[in-house]
Amino acid sequence: MDTVSRNQQGINPLKPYLAKIDAIKNTQDLQNVIITMEPIGGIGFFSTYIGADDKDSNKNSVNIGPGSVGLPDREYYIADDKDSKEKRAKYLLHVAKMMQFIGESPEKSKQSASAILALETELSKPR
């Protein structure tokens, strides 16, 4: 992997995708972005894959499941022990740093990180 070239490019390769996300103003815009991004890896709201049909293993079927979140599993979001709290705090710092890479101020990046953690926490809860 050419990490030197990658590092020189910074976030420039991501800017067209970030612009699409930033342009979302309503549900229809969100649906359009999800549809557009799915063939190239999606944006995390859900995952799709082809696998053996649950009722007939001789057939394949399209499966749709929940998307991914930033931490490895739901326990990281909901557990109340010291280690989990520490990992969430470190995750908040990481997300805030990533938000600064795309141009957010340090204060705004902390707000964004908190909002992202809150959303991911809700997504990780069973329904």
Secondary structure, 3 states (H helix, E strand, C coil): CCHHHHHHHCCHHHHHHHHHHHCCCCHHHHHHHHHHHHHHCCCCCEEEEEEECCCCCCCEEEEEEECCCCCCCCHHHHCCCHHHHHHHHHHHHHHHHHHHHCCCCHHHHHHHHHHHHHHHHHHHCCC
